[in-house]
Amino acid sequence: MKKSLTSFLLLAAGLLCDNGYASETRWVHGSWVNVRAKPEANAEVLTHLVANTQVQMDAAASSAKFCAITWGEGQQGFIACNLLGDKALRLEDFVDSNNRTGDSTNYFPARSFWLASSLKRMQDAGSYFQETMLSSQQKALETADSNFVWEKRPVIKRYPIPEFEAMKQRMMAGIIEPASPYFQPPAPWEELLKLAKSEELPGKKTTEATARLHSSLFYPGVLVMLRQLDLPAAAPSYFKSLDELGKPSANPEELSRQYQIPYVIKPVSGPYWNEYEPAGNYVIGWWDLGKADVFLQKPVIKNLLMLDGRVKSTNSDLKYSLGVDNCKQGFRFIESEDQPEPVKSLAQRRLESFQARAKDEALLYFYTPRQLPALQRPAKVTTQAPVKLQYDSKAKSNTHEHFSQASITSIDLDNDGVADFVIAEAWHRGIMLDSAVHQPAYRVIFVNAGGRWYLFDIDQYLICGC
């Protein structure tokens, strides 16, 4: 008994600090907190600690206002006690910019950035700094007259904010995009088909459900078109898992999350006035950041499936320019020059490709983290003749995205008799064209992964191509 008591006392003594008081674990709850040399408001700032930094607080050396802390490798200082908490912060403790309302009291984008850094959260923080730290005089200058001409636009004035500079440095060093509740993996074809067949003319509830599967699926006419399609039978073939494939529209952030590859930003310029007068006059930027290059730190493989069935692979860092018009005319997921009106169907493009052998054009492309296994021969590409789409009484009353016909193109990469990609192409009467002219306007791309069809991506033709 005496031995047990002695062991207990020795253990308790080991838990005490040198001054006889226990060290208590705390977490920084501010986003960019001053650590001072002394427990005084005007004392020298030694460094800054970001949200959720774990520290040890020495209660005996602390006051009501300033807490003595240690962290890292024996670093010491004093921090405002009201910026420490006894629990780590969680992202779900804060509302994000997508759900923020005028009544939101827990919107702290800077703290959210340090909890899970991303380009979007840095942009949110920059916008919040602009909202809360821009002088009223500068705000008035930039918003006084929305009709002033280019020559009279005021100078955009910003000053460096240390925390925002640290955020930019963090992004420039490279980060892996964190998980997001807004990211939806490719939906199974059966799930989409069930929604498409649920109503004669899909209503708001159905279209909202399908839009959650893909943002371009909110048109009722798209669902009416899709339910009239028959995809070829799926069986295990070339792709074993969806994890292998990056969709054509993926950006560096998405593939960073999927493949755990860091992506970086490289600031190019500060905020600037928009150049499109009809849209009104406003500043584009996030505090003192306007244009920036965004790209993967390590390239992935971009696989181009050519019209003749060949697969061409190149390295790609998916670089794009934030704050710059990245518009492309025509369908986005092909490697060709701008497509003039009228748009050519896949069947037309394939025929022209065979007639002019020098033409080298892609059907679509997709990304993989590494080189694909070598294919012995070109993929087998089969395009069916277009079928006229039927519309019932209710669907006929809705002319928006009312498709007239659709066609299926199947792609068998390894020539085993099982399709690995399917492209459903639909025609409609373009809003800005003669009413008698029908042209391809919409492509839905499906992929066979593990013997099951999934909605891979959507390629929609728009006048501006965006």
N, C-alpha and C positions, 0 to 999 in steps of 0.2 A: 504493500500500500504506500509506504513511504517513498519507494522507488518510483511508483507511478506519479505521485504528486510532484516529485523533483523533476521528472521528465516534462510534466505539464508546465511547470514554472519556467523551465528552460526554453520550451517552445514559445510561450507567451513573450518571454524576453526577446526572443529572436524576431518577433513581429513588430517590436517597438523601434521607433527611430532613435538615433543617438541622443536626442534630447528627452527621450522618455515618452514621446507621444506617437501613436500609430499613424502610419501614412495611409491616406484614403484615396482610392481611385476615383477620378473624375474624368469627364469628357467636355471638350470645348463645344459650347453651344452657339457661339457667334460664328460668323463666316470667315472673318479676317481680323483676328484679335491681337491687340498690342500686348507684348510681353515686356514689362519694364524692369529696370535694374533695381528700383526701390519701390516700396508700397506708397507711391505718391502719384498724383494725376499728371504732374509735369515731369516726371522722371524720364531718363533716357529710355528710348524704345530699343530693346535688344534685338527683337525679331517679331515675326507674326506667326500665329498658329491658326490653322484652318479648322472648320467644323469637324467634329468627331475625333480630333487628336486626343489620344488618351494620355493623361498626366497623373502624377501623384501629388496630392495636396498635403502639405504639412500644416495641420490644424493649429499647432502651438505657435507657429511663426506667422499665422494669418490674422488679419483684422476683419472687421465687418465688411469693409469695402474691397480690400485687396487680399488675395489668397496667394500664399507662397507655394510654388509648384516646381516639380522637377519632371523632366521628360527626356526621351532619347538617351544619349550616352552621358548622363550626368549633367545635362544642361539645367540651369536654374533661373528663376525669375519670379515676377509678380504679375498677376492677372486680375482683372475686375471679377469679383466673386459672382456677380449676377450673370456672367457669361460662361459659367461652369454648370454642369448638370451631373446628377448621379447615375444617369443612364445614357447610353449612346442614342443619337438621333436616328430616325428612320425616314426614308423618303416618303412613306405613306403618312407621315406627320404633317406634310406640307401639300398644299394644292399646287398643281402645275399650271402652266400658261394656258393649256387647252381647256381646263375646267375653272379657271379663275373668273369670278364675278365681281361686281361692285361691292358685294358684302364680304368678300373673302378677307379674313384677318390673318391667315396663315400662309401667305404667299411670300416666300423668301427664296427667290431664284438663285442668289449667290450661295446660300447654304446648300441648296440642292445640287449645285454644280460641284461643290467640294465633296459631297457625299457620293456622287456618281457622275464623274465628269463626262461631258459630251458637247459637241458643237452646238446642238440645240439649246442646251442649258446655258452655255456661254452667251449665245445670242439673247436668251431671255434675260440674263443678268445685265447685259449691255443695254437692252431696252429699258430695264428697270432703273438703271443708273441715269439714263436719259430722262426718264419720267420723274425721278426724285432729286436729281442733283444738277440738272441744267438750270441755269439762272432764269428767273422769270422774264428778264429783259431779252435774253437770247430766244426763249420760247416765243415771246411776242414777235420778235423779228422774223422768225421762221414760219410763223402761222398767221401773220397780220393780214395778208392779202393773198388768197389762193389764186388770184388771177394775174399776179405780176408777171411780167415778161422775163425771159432769161437774163437779159442784161441787168435787171434790177433785183435779181435774187441776192439776198444778203450772204455774207461770208459765213460759212459754218464754223463755229468756234467750239472746240472741246479742249480739255486739259487732261493730262495723264492721271488716272486713278490707280494707285499702287495695286489694289486688289485685282482690277481688270487686267493690268499688265501681267500679274502673276498667272491669271487665267490663260492669257494668250501664250505665255511661256509654257504652261502645262500642256496646252494643245499642240504647240510647236514641237514639244519633245516626243509626242506620240501617245495616244491612249487607245484602249480597246473599248469599243462602244458597249455600254452596259445594256442589260436586258431592258425591254420596254413593254408596257402593257398594250401599246398601240401597234406592236409588230404582230402580224398574223401570218403564221406559216401557210403555205399553199393548201387550199381547201380541197377535199376529195370531190370528184365529179358527182358522186351520188348525192352528196349534201347540197350541191348547187342545183342539181336536177330536181331534187325534192322541192326546193323553194320555187323553182321555175314552174313546176306543175301544181303548186298549191292553190293558185287562183287563176281564173280566166284572164283577167287583166290584173297583174300584180299591183297591189295597193301599197300604201306608205309603209306599213309594218313589214311587208315582204321585201320591198326595195331597200329599206333600212338594214334588214338582216343580210341581204346579199352585198350591200355596200360595205358591210363589216368584213366580208370575205375578200373584197377588192374594191378600192375606191371608185373604179370606173364601171361598177355594176349597179348604178342607181337608176338607170333608164328602164322603165317597164318593157319597152320594145326589145331590149337585149335578152331579157328572160323569155319573152315569147319566141324569140328566134332560137335560143339555146335548147328549149324543150322539143324542138323539131329536129334536132340533130341526133345521129346515131354514131357514137364513137366506136372504133373497132374494138374487138375483145382484147382485154389486157391480160398479160401473163408475165411472170418474172422474165426479164430480158437484160438489157445492157446496164441500166442503172439500178443499183440495189437499194439505195436510200436517197431521200430528198436532201440529206446533208451534203451529198456530193455536188449539188448543183446550185449555182447562183443565178438568179433570174436576170433576164436582159436589162430590166430597168433598175437593177440594184445600183446603189451608190456606195462610196467607200465606207460610210457608216454601217450600212447593212451587211456588207461582206466582212467588215471588221468584227461585227457581232457574231456572224455565222462561222467564220473561220478562225476567230481569235487572233487576228492580225492587227497590229496598231495602225491607226491612220493619223495623219498630221494636218495642220493648217499652216499656210505661209501667208501672213498678212501682206497685201499688195498696196492698199491705199486706205484713206480714211473715208468717212461718210460723204455722200455727194447728192446733188439734186437729180431727180429723175429726168430723163431726156425725152420722155413722151408727153408732149404738151396736152393732148386730149384727156389724159388720165388725171390731170390736175398737177399742182406743184407740191411736192413733198420731199423730205430727206430720206434717202435710203441708207441704212447703216445701223450699227449697234454700238452706241456711244462713239468711240473714236475708231471703230473698225468698219470699213465699208466693203472693200473687195478683198478677197483672199482665195488662194488656191487650196483645194482640199484633195488629198490623195492618200493611197495606201502606202505604208512604209516599205512593205514588201509586195512585189507584184504577184498577181494571180494569173491563171491562164484564161485567155479569152478564146473561145472556140467558135469559129465561124462555120456554119453549115451552108455550103455553097449550093447554088441552084442545080448543079450537076451531081450533087450527092457527096462531093469531097468535103472533108473537114480540115480547115486551116486553123492552126493554133498560134497565138502570139502572146507575149507577156503584156500585162496591162496593170497600171496602178489606179485606174478609174478616175484619173484627175478631172476635176471640174472647177470652174471659177465661181465662187460665191459672189453674188452681187453683179454678175455679168449675164447678159442674155445668152443662154445656151440653146436657143431655139434651133430646131432643124425642120426643114420643110419635108412633108411626106411622112410615111411610116418611119418610126424611130428605130426599129430593131433590124434594119438591113444596112448593109455597108454599100451605099450607093450615093450618087450625087442627088441634089434636090429633085424630087419627082414633080414634074409639071402636071397641070390638069390636062386630061382626066387621068386619074391614078390607074395604073395597070394592075390587073389581077395576078395572082401567083401563076396561074396557067399561062397567061400572056407572057409574063417575064421568063418563064421556063422555056417556052417555045422560042422566044427571041434569043435566049442564051444558047440554045442548040443550033439556031441558024447562024449566029455570029459567035464562033468559038472563042474569039478573043475576049468576049465580054466576061468579066469575072465578078459575079454578084452573089450576095448571101441571101438565103431565105430568112435566117435568124441567127442569133448568137446567144451563147450562155457562158457562164464562168465556172471554173473548177479550181480547187486549191493547188492541184498539180496536173501534170501532163496526163491526158487520157491514154489508156492502153491503145496500141497501134491497131488500126482497122485494116483488114486485108484488102478490102475493096470499097468503092464509094457506097454510100448509103442508098437504099432503094427509096425513091420519092414517088409517090402516087397521088395525083390530084384528080378528084372526082368531078364530074360535070356538075354545074350549079343546079340546085333544086329550087323551085319556086316556093316561097314560104306562104303558109296559110294563116289567115287572121280571122278570129271569131268576131261576133257582134261587138263585144265590149272593146276588144283590142283595136278594131278598126276605127274607133272613135278617137284613139290616141295616135297622132301622126308623128310625134317626136321620136326620133330614132326608129322609124317604121321601116324595117329592112324588107327588101323585095325578094332577095334570093340569097342563098348561102352555099358554100362549097367546103368540102373536107380535103385537106392535104395530109397524107400520112407519111411518116419518115421512119424507116427501119434502118437504124445505124449499122447494126452488125449482120444484116441480111439473114436473120434467123426465122423470118416469117412473122415476127411480133413487132408492132409499131412502137417506137420509143418516144416520138413526138407526134402530136396532131395539131394542125393549125386550122381552126374554123374561120373562114373568111366570109364576111357578109357585105352585101351591097345595099345602098339606099340612094334616094334622090338627094343630092347635095343642096343645102339651103340656098347657096349662092349660084347654083347652076340652073339651067333650063329644066323644068319639071319633068321632061321626058328623058333626061339623062340619068342613068344609074351608074354608079361607080363603087368600087370597093371602099369601105369606110371603117371597117372594124375587124380586128383579128383577135381571136381568143386562142392562146397557146396552152396546150395541155402536155404534161410529161408523164410517162409511165415509170414510176419508181416502185420497185419491189412488187410489181404485178398489179398496180392500182393506178388509175388515172387521177391526176391532180391538176387543178387550175394553176398553171405556172405563171402566166402573165397576160396582160392585155395590151394590144398595140392599136391605138385609135388614130385615125387620120383626122387632123384638124387643119384649118387654113394656115395657122401659124406654125403647126407642127409640134407644139408644146404639150 
